[in-house]
Every structure is written in C-alpha cells, then in structure tokens.
Amino acid sequence: MAEPRDAAAVILLSDDQRKVLWARRNPALRFLGGFHGFTGGKVDPQDDRCEVRNEPESEMRRLIACAARETFEEVGVLLVRNGEKLTRGQRASLHDDLISGREPFGAILDYWDLWLDAEDFHYTGQWTTPDFSPIRFKTHFFISVCPSRQEPYQAIDELGHIEFVNPALALERWSSSDVLIAPPVLFSVRELALQADPSMDIVRAARNLLAFSAETEGMVFHMDLNSRLVMLPMRTRTLPPATHTNCFIVGQRRFAVIDAASGDPSELEKLYRIVDQLVEAGGECGAIFVSHLHPDHHGGEAELKKHFLEKYGMAVPLVGHELTAEALDGLVSFDERLHGDDTYILKDNEGADFRLDVLHTPGHARGHLCFYDQQFGFLLSMDNVLGAGSVLINPPEGNMTVYLETLGRMRALPGLRSLCGSHGQAVHDAVGKISEYIDHRLERESMVKEAIEGGARTAEEVADIVYKGLDAALWPFAVRSAAAHLERLEELGGLEGSDAA
C-alpha cells in the first residue's frame, strides 16, 4: 500500500464569486489523468519558507503556501496580498522564474514585498486517496477568490481546458458523463451549487465541506463516475500490480450489480451500504452479473443475492454467459445464462428508463462480458481494457486474435466516450485508450516475430527477449503472453521452426 503524500488544492472562485475554476488534467498523468479538477499538488520543502500572515499553525501555513504556489504554477494566478501593483508581464516573468527553478516561491514573494494571508484561504478539510490507488495523496482543500485583474490560463502542460464554470452546469456535465471528476471535486461542486444564490456564500460552503470531511474522516471507498454509475473497488486476490477488482452498480431506481468480486465480509459491507441506500430510496436490483470466470471477479455474488432476499424479500437473478456458467459449475449457481449480446432496461434516479447493453466480448476469456451505456457513451470494459496494468491473454482460455477483434469492436461502439475497466481508474478518452491497447499488442507481435527470426523457438525463449528485464514475479505471465502471440502468428500463416505454441 502506497503511503499518502501531503498535498493542497485551491477551489478558485471567479472574482464575482458566481463560478468555480476547473480544468482537465493531462491524460498522460498517472494520477487521475483526463479527470477534471482544481489546481493543486504535493507539498514542497520550500513551502515552509513562505510568509503566511494570520495563521499561527506552521502546518497550515505550509499547506496554504503549497496551495498558492501550485495555483500560480498551473494557471498563473497569484493569490497574494500587495499583488495588485504587478502588471501581467511582471506576473509572467515571476512565473518563469518559479517554473525554471531560478527562484523559489518564497524568495519571489519576499523580493517583491508580497505575502500570503490566511484570511484569503477558507479551509474545507482534507481527503485521502483510498488504498486501492498506487499513487496516494492526503489533499487539503481551500476556497479562494481570483483577484479581479488576473485571468487563469494554461501556464504548464499539467492542466488544460481551463475555465470558470457555473457549479450547477459543472454538475450537469458530470451527471451526463461529459466529464470525470474525483469525489472531493464532486463534493465541492455540489456544495457550491447549493450556495450559489447568485454568488457563493464562501464561509458557509467551507464550513459545510469541513464538517463533511470530518464526519467521514476524509475517506471515501467508492466513486460516482456519473449520475447512474458507481465504482466500488473491492480487495481481491488479483494479478499484480492490481490489488482490487472494481465492482460496478449501474442505475438507481432499477439497478444492476456487476462483479461482487469479494466474499470478505468487510468488503461486502461497503457494497451493502451502497445498494441499501438505493433500495431504501425506492430502488430495486434487477440483476447481479459475473463478467467472466476468473476468480477475482466472483466470490460475493451469492451473499449479495442472499442479502437482497433476506433484508428486502427481493429475488435477484445471478447472470453470466453460458461459457462462464459452465466453467464455474459448482462454484456459482447462475439463474440466467446469456448466449450472446443482450440488453437490460434499468432506471435512473428520476425513474426514467435507460438501456444497458451486455456485450459478449471474448479474447481475455471465452465468456467475457462488457457493459455499455450508449446514451452516456460509457463502456465498462471489465478485463479487456484496464485503467492500470495490462491484460493477460492466456491460452487456451484466452486467444490473441479474438482479443484484437474484440478490441476493434469495442472501439467502434457508437457514441463511445469514456470507459472503466475492472482494475484502476476510469479513462476519459475511451477510443484513444483502446487504440493504445491495439497498437501495443501489434508492437509486441512485431517483437515476437523478430525474436523468432533471431532463433527463439519456445515461448520461454521469446519472453526472455521480448520481456527482457521484467520483474521475476511477473515472468510466468510474460511466458503465457508470448505463447498467445505465437499462437496468433501461427493462425495467421505459420511460424516455421517454432514449437512454442
């Protein structure tokens, strides 16, 4: 488990306090790449050297300095006192001094007789990244107002699509799956939307957010990806580097649960809390799906079915593909078996119907299912495309040719915008991510060809060349992946001299 690092962020309001600044994080970033969020980042040792007035606690001074520095670095806004004397050109010059490393933030402030005032930073609490993430932060949030003569801009590559947005409109864009946002951002935008009448009541918003952070101890265990999709990572015995398998709850007034992947009581309690809230608000569960046969994707479905029946008298069917049902005979008792693609009608929070397409997508596993909400353009790619790590294609259950065909079919889904796999975070650019997967597999295939031409004859020999330097713990998976590529090359025309497949 990664240790969380201290960080700070600014919820920056426009000078009329009617809008909030957000931006899309660079998709290439490992942490929440492609998500919309606020300015902010990890604490730097130099942050201790910034003057912060009206704040007696050294730790809070350090966090305020971090929040202000990161906002200046990322969007060029200088949240200081006595800053009105600076021209736009001077601020740009100071920004260049900071980014280039010529001068630390504190030295810049001292030289220009600028200082930070704690009264300009309204603390809203802290949130810690859950332990399922390989990168973790304990982030402290502050509300500040943008100085009237300053306009945010893309100052570095880390943030793009920078804009002041009405909080209610921001919620609409998240609700309809137009953007992805992390829970602390969602909580903040929701609170600001409540306070916007017509401008923000900053003190009340900060007080409410601080109380919520304290009540939950700054921890969240699930993520609302849009208004009708919840992702709950459950700790499972899965392939490294993943440690959790994502369980999905789709819909509200009528919902489905996909991959209740852990039978651990503490993990199931997290799931029960979510589904109980839905049922007690008038919802019903229409189905519990198992996406495929691998052991990190089932284990809690029978207990979940029992929970619905005993607590609510609700008989919920367990659903999987017929090939999955055959493979798990004696382990999972399926009530419904799918033979190909199918469609389920679910209901959102207003009771309106929407369609969830259940797609038979073999390659990683013969009975593998994906789930597509075409109206929102959101694909649950399960183990076919992941937000972290790579997908193992392990013959004979896995087949590389079929897998590549499946990826092509997924990429061509009408209206596709975002996806989330069974491990890791959601991805904003689904088409780009799937294309990246296809290109990666074809590149590996080319490397396997070169290895064979160079004299490799077995999957082990190919893996030794193609995956040179790989962690020894991952070596068996590399061999199986090499075997999958060799099998595909033989299917495409044969590999003379190879006995690997």
C-alpha positions in Angstrom: 0.0 0.0 0.0 1.4 3.4 -1.0 1.8 6.0 1.8 -0.2 9.1 1.1 1.8 12.3 0.5 0.7 15.7 1.7 -0.9 17.9 -0.9 -3.0 21.1 -1.1 -5.6 22.4 -3.7 -7.5 25.6 -4.3 -11.2 25.7 -5.1 -10.8 29.0 -7.0 -13.9 31.2 -7.5 -14.3 33.9 -10.1 -14.0 37.5 -8.8 -17.8 37.8 -8.7 -17.9 34.5 -6.8 -20.5 33.0 -9.2 -18.3 30.4 -10.9 -15.6 27.9 -10.0 -12.4 27.2 -11.9 -11.8 23.7 -13.1 -9.6 22.2 -15.7 -8.9 18.8 -17.3 -5.8 17.1 -16.1 -3.3 16.0 -18.8 -4.5 12.5 -19.9 -0.8 11.3 -19.7 -0.7 11.9 -16.0 -0.6 8.6 -13.9 -2.8 10.1 -11.2 -6.3 11.0 -12.4 -5.2 11.7 -16.0 -8.1 13.0 -18.0 -10.2 13.9 -14.9 -11.4 17.5 -14.3 -10.2 19.0 -11.1 -8.9 22.0 -9.3 -5.4 23.5 -9.1 -3.1 21.8 -6.6 -0.3 19.4 -6.0 2.1 17.9 -3.4 3.8 19.9 -0.7 7.3 21.0 -1.4 10.0 21.5 1.3 10.4 25.1 0.2 6.7 25.8 1.1 7.9 26.2 4.8 9.8 29.3 3.8 6.8 31.4 2.6 5.4 34.1 4.7 1.7 33.4 5.6 0.1 36.0 7.9 -2.8 35.5 10.3 -2.1 31.8 10.7 -0.5 30.6 13.9 -0.1 26.9 13.0 3.0 26.1 11.0 1.4 23.1 9.3 -1.5 25.1 8.0 0.9 27.9 6.8 2.8 25.2 4.8 -0.4 23.9 3.2 -1.6 27.4 2.3 1.8 28.1 0.7 1.6 24.9 -1.3 -1.9 25.7 -2.5 -0.9 29.2 -3.6 2.3 28.1 -5.3 0.5 25.3 -7.2 -2.2 27.7 -8.4 0.5 30.1 -9.6 2.4 27.3 -11.3 -0.6 25.7 -13.1 -2.8 28.7 -14.1 -0.7 31.8 -13.4 -3.0 33.2 -10.7 -1.1 34.9 -7.8 -3.1 34.7 -4.6 -1.1 37.2 -2.6 -1.6 40.5 -0.8 0.0 43.6 -2.4 -0.1 41.8 -5.8 -2.3 44.4 -7.5 0.9 46.5 -8.2 2.2 43.8 -10.6 1.5 44.0 -14.3 0.5 41.0 -16.4 4.0 40.9 -17.8 5.6 41.0 -14.4 3.5 38.1 -13.2 4.5 36.2 -16.3 8.2 36.9 -15.6 7.8 35.8 -12.0 6.1 32.6 -13.2 9.0 31.9 -15.5 11.4 32.4 -12.5 9.4 29.8 -10.5 9.0 27.2 -13.2 12.6 27.5 -14.4 13.8 26.9 -10.8 15.7 30.2 -10.8 13.9 31.4 -7.7 11.7 29.5 -5.1 8.2 30.8 -4.4 9.1 32.3 -1.0 12.0 34.2 -2.4 9.9 35.7 -5.1 7.3 36.9 -2.6 10.0 38.4 -0.4 11.7 40.3 -3.1 8.5 41.8 -4.4 7.1 42.5 -0.9 4.2 40.1 -1.4 2.8 37.9 1.2 0.1 35.2 1.7 -2.8 35.9 4.1 -4.6 33.0 5.7 -7.9 35.0 5.6 -7.8 34.6 1.8 -7.9 30.8 2.1 -11.0 29.2 3.6 -10.2 25.6 4.7 -12.7 22.9 3.6 -11.0 19.8 5.0 -8.8 17.0 3.7 -9.4 13.9 1.6 -7.1 10.9 1.4 -6.8 8.8 -1.7 -8.0 5.2 -0.9 -5.5 2.4 -0.6 -6.6 0.8 -4.0 -4.7 3.6 -5.8 -0.9 3.1 -6.4 -0.5 6.8 -6.0 -2.0 8.4 -2.9 -2.3 11.9 -1.5 -3.7 13.5 1.6 -5.0 16.6 0.0 -6.1 19.7 1.9 -8.6 22.0 0.1 -9.1 25.7 0.4 -11.6 28.1 -1.2 -10.1 31.3 -2.5 -11.3 34.1 -4.8 -9.4 35.0 -8.0 -8.1 38.6 -7.9 -10.1 40.9 -10.2 -7.2 41.8 -12.6 -5.9 38.2 -13.1 -7.2 35.7 -15.6 -6.3 32.0 -15.3 -4.5 30.5 -18.3 -2.7 27.2 -19.2 0.6 28.0 -17.6 2.0 24.5 -17.8 1.1 21.2 -19.6 -0.4 19.6 -16.5 -3.8 21.3 -16.9 -5.8 22.1 -20.0 -9.4 23.2 -20.9 -9.2 25.7 -18.1 -12.5 27.5 -17.5 -14.7 29.2 -14.9 -17.9 27.3 -14.8 -21.2 27.7 -13.1 -21.3 24.9 -10.4 -24.8 23.7 -11.5 -23.5 23.4 -15.1 -20.5 21.5 -13.8 -22.8 19.1 -12.0 -24.8 18.6 -15.2 -21.7 17.8 -17.2 -20.6 15.2 -14.6 -24.2 13.8 -14.3 -24.4 13.1 -18.1 -20.9 11.6 -18.2 -19.4 14.5 -20.2 -16.5 14.8 -17.7 -14.9 12.6 -15.0 -14.3 14.1 -11.6 -12.9 12.6 -8.3 -15.0 12.5 -5.2 -13.6 15.6 -3.4 -14.2 17.7 -6.5 -17.8 16.3 -6.8 -18.4 17.1 -3.1 -17.1 20.7 -3.5 -19.0 21.4 -6.7 -22.3 20.1 -5.2 -21.8 22.3 -2.1 -21.0 25.4 -4.3 -24.1 24.7 -6.4 -26.2 24.8 -3.2 -24.6 28.1 -2.1 -24.8 30.0 -5.5 -27.6 32.5 -5.0 -26.4 34.3 -7.1 -22.9 34.4 -5.7 -21.2 32.0 -3.3 -21.5 32.1 0.5 -17.9 31.1 0.9 -17.9 30.9 4.7 -21.0 28.6 4.8 -19.7 26.4 1.9 -16.3 26.0 3.6 -18.0 25.2 7.0 -20.3 22.6 5.4 -17.5 20.9 3.5 -15.2 20.9 6.5 -17.9 19.2 8.6 -18.4 16.6 5.9 -14.7 15.9 5.7 -14.5 15.5 9.5 -17.6 13.3 9.6 -16.1 10.8 7.0 -12.6 11.2 8.3 -11.6 12.3 4.8 -12.0 8.8 3.3 -14.2 7.5 0.5 -14.4 3.9 -0.6 -16.3 4.3 -3.9 -16.5 6.7 -6.8 -19.6 8.1 -8.6 -18.5 8.1 -12.2 -21.7 9.7 -13.3 -25.2 10.1 -12.0 -26.1 6.4 -12.6 -22.7 4.6 -12.3 -20.8 3.8 -9.1 -17.4 2.1 -9.0 -16.5 0.2 -5.8 -13.0 -1.3 -5.7 -13.1 -4.5 -3.7 -9.9 -6.1 -2.3 -9.3 -9.4 -4.1 -6.5 -11.8 -5.0 -5.9 -10.5 -8.4 -2.9 -10.3 -10.7 -0.3 -7.7 -9.8 0.1 -4.7 -9.9 -3.7 -4.6 -9.2 -4.8 -5.2 -5.6 -8.6 -4.6 -6.1 -11.3 -5.5 -8.5 -13.9 -2.9 -9.4 -17.5 -3.7 -8.7 -20.0 -1.6 -10.6 -23.5 -0.5 -9.6 -25.4 0.7 -12.7 -28.7 2.5 -12.4 -30.7 3.7 -9.3 -34.4 3.2 -9.3 -33.7 -0.1 -11.1 -30.0 -1.1 -11.0 -27.6 -3.9 -11.7 -24.5 -5.0 -9.8 -21.6 -6.2 -11.8 -18.8 -8.4 -10.2 -19.4 -8.5 -6.5 -15.9 -9.8 -6.6 -15.1 -10.4 -2.9 -16.7 -12.6 -0.3 -14.8 -10.9 2.5 -17.4 -9.6 5.0 -15.7 -6.2 5.4 -15.6 -5.7 1.6 -19.2 -6.8 1.2 -20.3 -4.3 3.9 -19.1 -1.5 1.7 -21.2 -2.9 -1.1 -24.3 -3.4 1.1 -24.1 0.3 2.2 -24.4 1.4 -1.4 -27.2 -0.9 -2.5 -29.1 -0.4 0.7 -29.2 3.3 0.1 -30.6 2.7 -3.4 -33.2 0.2 -2.2 -34.3 2.4 0.7 -34.7 5.3 -1.7 -37.2 3.2 -3.7 -34.9 1.3 -5.9 -34.8 -2.4 -6.9 -32.0 -4.6 -8.1 -32.7 -6.2 -11.5 -29.6 -8.5 -11.9 -26.3 -9.5 -10.4 -23.8 -10.1 -13.2 -20.5 -12.1 -13.2 -18.4 -10.7 -16.0 -16.2 -13.8 -16.5 -14.7 -16.9 -14.9 -11.5 -15.6 -13.3 -11.5 -15.8 -9.5 -11.0 -12.1 -8.8 -14.4 -11.4 -10.5 -16.7 -13.5 -8.4 -17.0 -14.6 -4.7 -19.6 -12.2 -3.2 -22.5 -12.6 -5.6 -24.2 -15.4 -3.6 -24.0 -13.4 -0.4 -25.3 -10.3 -2.1 -28.2 -12.3 -3.6 -29.0 -13.6 -0.1 -28.7 -10.1 1.4 -31.4 -8.8 -1.1 -33.7 -11.7 -0.4 -33.4 -11.8 3.4 -33.4 -8.0 4.0 -35.9 -6.9 1.3 -37.6 -10.0 0.0 -36.1 -9.3 -3.4 -35.3 -12.3 -5.6 -32.4 -11.1 -7.8 -31.1 -13.4 -10.6 -27.4 -14.2 -11.0 -26.5 -13.7 -14.6 -23.5 -14.7 -16.7 -22.5 -16.0 -20.1 -23.2 -19.7 -20.7 -19.4 -20.4 -21.1 -18.8 -18.7 -17.8 -21.6 -20.7 -16.2 -20.1 -24.0 -17.5 -16.6 -23.1 -16.2 -17.9 -22.1 -12.8 -20.3 -25.0 -12.4 -20.4 -25.9 -8.7 -18.9 -22.6 -7.7 -21.6 -20.1 -8.8 -25.3 -21.0 -9.3 -26.5 -18.9 -12.2 -30.2 -18.2 -12.7 -29.8 -16.8 -16.2 -27.3 -17.7 -18.9 -26.6 -15.4 -21.8 -25.7 -16.8 -25.2 -24.5 -13.6 -26.9 -25.3 -9.9 -26.7 -28.3 -8.9 -24.6 -30.0 -5.7 -23.3 -31.2 -4.8 -19.9 -33.5 -1.9 -19.1 -32.6 0.0 -15.9 -33.9 3.2 -14.4 -32.1 6.4 -13.3 -32.8 8.5 -10.2 -35.8 10.1 -11.8 -37.3 6.7 -12.7 -36.6 7.2 -16.5 -35.6 4.0 -18.4 -32.2 3.6 -20.0 -30.6 0.8 -21.8 -27.6 -1.2 -20.7 -26.1 -3.3 -23.5 -24.5 -6.5 -22.3 -21.8 -7.5 -24.9 -20.2 -10.8 -25.3 -16.5 -9.8 -25.7 -14.2 -12.9 -25.7 -10.5 -12.9 -26.0 -9.3 -12.5 -22.5 -11.9 -15.2 -21.5 -14.3 -17.0 -23.8 -17.4 -15.9 -21.9 -16.2 -12.4 -21.1 -18.9 -9.7 -20.9 -18.6 -5.9 -21.2 -21.4 -3.5 -20.4 -22.3 -0.3 -22.5 -24.4 2.7 -21.6 -24.7 4.1 -25.2 -26.7 7.2 -24.1 -23.8 8.3 -21.9 -21.1 6.8 -24.1 -19.7 4.9 -21.1 -18.2 1.4 -21.5 -17.5 -1.0 -18.6 -14.6 -2.8 -20.4 -14.0 -5.1 -17.4 -10.8 -7.1 -18.0 -10.5 -6.2 -21.7 -9.1 -2.7 -21.1 -7.8 -1.5 -17.8 -7.0 1.8 -16.1 -3.9 0.3 -14.6 -1.7 -2.6 -15.6 -2.0 -4.8 -18.6 -4.3 -7.6 -19.7 -3.1 -11.2 -19.7 -4.1 -13.3 -22.7 -3.6 -16.8 -21.5 -4.2 -19.7 -23.9 -6.3 -21.8 -24.2 -8.9 -19.7 -22.4 -7.5 -16.5 -23.9 -7.0 -16.0 -27.6 -5.0 -13.1 -29.0 -6.7 -13.0 -32.4 -10.1 -13.0 -30.9 -9.0 -10.4 -28.3 -7.8 -8.0 -31.0 -11.1 -8.5 -32.9 -13.0 -7.7 -29.7 -10.9 -4.5 -29.1 -11.8 -3.4 -32.6 -15.5 -4.0 -32.0 -15.3 -2.1 -28.7 -13.5 0.9 -30.3 -16.3 1.1 -32.9 -19.2 1.3 -30.4 -21.4 4.2 -31.4 -21.0 7.3 -29.2 -18.2 5.9 -27.2 -16.5 8.5 -24.9 -15.3 7.0 -21.6 -14.5 3.6 -20.1 -13.7 1.9 -16.9 -12.1 -1.5 -16.6 -12.0 -3.9 -13.7 -8.8 -2.6 -12.3 -7.6 1.0 -12.0 -9.3 4.3 -12.7 -11.8 5.4 -15.4 -10.5 6.7 -18.7 -11.9 9.9 -20.3 -10.8 9.1 -23.9 -12.0 5.5 -24.4 -11.3 5.4 -28.2 -7.7 6.6 -27.6 -7.2 4.1 -24.8 -8.4 1.1 -26.9 -6.3 2.3 -29.8 -3.3 2.4 -27.5 -4.1 -1.2 -26.5 -4.3 -2.4 -30.1 -1.1 -0.6 -31.0 0.7 -2.1 -28.0 -0.3 -5.6 -28.9 0.7 -5.2 -32.6 4.0 -3.8 -31.5 4.6 -6.8 -29.2 3.6 -9.1 -32.1 6.3 -7.4 -34.2 8.9 -8.0 -31.4 7.8 -11.7 -31.2 8.4 -12.1 -35.0 11.9 -10.6 -34.6 12.7 -12.9 -31.7 11.6 -16.0 -33.8 13.7 -14.7 -36.8 16.6 -14.4 -34.4 16.4 -18.0 -33.4 14.0 -18.2 -30.5 11.9 -21.4 -30.6 9.9 -21.6 -27.4 7.6 -19.2 -25.5 10.2 -19.0 -22.8 13.0 -18.0 -25.3 10.7 -15.5 -26.9 9.7 -14.0 -23.5 13.4 -13.8 -22.5 13.9 -11.5 -25.5 10.7 -9.5 -25.7 10.3 -9.0 -21.9 13.9 -8.6 -21.0 14.4 -7.1 -17.6 10.9 -7.9 -16.3 10.3 -8.5 -12.6 10.9 -12.1 -11.8 7.5 -12.4 -10.2 5.8 -11.5 -13.5 7.9 -13.9 -15.6 5.2 -16.7 -15.8 2.7 -14.2 -17.1 5.2 -13.0 -19.8 5.7 -16.6 -20.9 1.9 -17.1 -21.3 1.6 -13.8 -23.2 4.4 -14.8 -25.5 2.6 -18.1 -26.1 -0.6 -16.2 -27.0 1.3 -14.1 -29.6 2.9 -17.2 -31.0 -0.5 -18.9 -31.3 -1.9 -15.9 -33.2 1.1 -15.8 -35.6 0.6 -19.5 -36.4 -3.1 -18.9 -37.0 -2.1 -16.1 -39.4 0.2 -18.2 -41.5 2.5 -20.3 -39.5 5.9 -19.8 -37.8 8.4 -22.2 -39.3 10.8 -23.6 -36.8 8.8 -22.6 -33.7 7.5 -25.1 -31.3 6.3 -22.5 -28.8 2.6 -22.6 -29.1 
